[in-house]
């Protein structure tokens, strides 16, 4: 589908997966959304930096969410052969496509 093609909201067809539902399965979790937000702002962060910025998330949950985002192509994981090893997470071009969604949610949040 051409990204320039106008889209309208409409009800789905029974038996055909809803594309909005599919998107929410990927980014709808609170922690996942906040991880993407932080990477959109900073572009690249280390695990410890994400853990520090996401107050209340456990290391296990952060690790799981990052792995899911990597599998979806939203985040890229880079391991550097250093002692101790350094791992960085970077937002991908696919992940950057979510920025307008985050901006509009921020705009809406400012009205609450």
SULLINCOR-V632086 format. One record per pair of residues at least 12 apart in sequence whose C-alpha atoms are under 6 Angstrom apart, sorted by the first residue. I is the first residue (numbers start at 1). J is the second residue. D is the distance in Angstrom with one decimal. If there is no record, write none. Layout:
I,J,D  I,J,D
This chain:
32,65,6.0  39,91,5.6  43,90,5.5  43,91,5.6  44,89,5.4  44,90,4.2  45,88,5.6  45,89,5.4  46,88,4.5  74,92,5.4  74,94,5.5  74,95,4.3  75,90,5.5  75,91,4.7  75,92,5.4  76,89,5.6  76,90,5.1  77,89,4.7
